[in-house]
Amino acid sequence: MFFWKRDKTNKIEPPPENIIKIPEEFYGAKDPVVHYNSAAKSVAAVQNIGPGGLVAEKPTATAWVSKIGFLRNKKLLFGLIIAGFLLVVGLITWYYVWQARKQVIAPVVTAPIEQPKEEQPAPVEGNTEEPATEEPIEAATSTEEAVVESVSLGPQPLQFPMILLMNSSDIDSDSLTDLEEELFGIDSGTWDTDGDGYYDGQEVFNLYNPAGVAPMKIIDSGLAKEYVNPAWQYRVYYPAQWQVGEVDDEKRAVLFSAITGDYVEVFASLKDAGETFEDWFAREAIDQSYADLQVFTNRFQEDGWKRQDDLTAYFVTDSQVFVLLYNPGVTGSIPFRHVMQMMWQSFRPGKTSVVVPEQTILP
């Protein structure tokens, strides 16, 4: 223990600076473990000891963040992250656009090269012979010149419609959808538009005119037309407002298209002379079941097979099989199922003398 000394002038001198005080933990029987733990942490935090004494501990990441002012501003930091992300996206987009533009090669148009005219030699005096003339040589065709040929698509795999597709709306329940009644120009709210006792769908199914009593047949009313294939010689009725398109040069596939995107395809397929329809069906009708077919006879007394949903029909000859396929549009329903029925009811593989009988007038 040190005591302060009084000098002769009665002044109290301050204690020397090198006095070591005992920590308070040692007073009053206090537990000094806390002091030692904190001392151990302080020693662990202190690093190299050199000639100059103890060196302060290294600054932590939190200390660096506190020193850099903009890192403490969350809005500014978030803005910098967004800007960096947009910059990276812009660079990636520019790279792919640049690569795409490099692949586009503009066609080079070369002007035709004119052949130089050969000069005729001057006549020599005393020579009465005419200078020999060579026959003109035709210019060779450049191998780079494109040759345009008509390419035939050839036979394509048959695309069969899905089963269990529902018809579109039919307000008057006359077996014609509202779009079909609009197609034939009849009243969508009347069960029997012409009042002859036959409902509208019944008349279209039997190839009669649903819009009036005379003419009775639908082909004579102007509501339907007859298509005759010039290569395969089959005949079929189709709505007068539909478009006809021959897909290939052989006219093997013909499309009858509505404005809604629905269309009926008539496809002519070759069959061996001794081949049965069942064998042909197993070979060509992929993913189709022969058990789903049923035999029918149409209005021109032509026998055929049709699927139970009436969206596919087949007519067989000795060397061909004619397939009628309904292809629905994008609506997910069938607006022209009864038009499809009219088409296979009127189909003939060739010219025939059979005609549709006159409609019986009801009393």
Secondary structure, DSSP 8 states (H G I E B T S, - for coil): -----B-TT--B----TT-----GGGGGG--THHHHHHHHHHHHH---EETTEE------HHHHHHHSGGGG-HHHHHHHHHHHHHHHHHHHHHHHHHHHHHH---------------------TT--S-------------TTS-----------------SS--B---TT-SSS-HHHHHHTT--TT-SSSS-SSS-HHHHHHTTB-SS-SSS-BTTTTTSEEEEE-TTT--EEEEETTSEEEE-STT--EEEEE-TTS-EEEEEEEE--TT--HHHHHHHHSTT--GGGEEEEE-TTS-EEEEETTSSEEEEE-SSEEEEEEEE--SSSSBS-HHHHHHHHHH-BSS--S----------
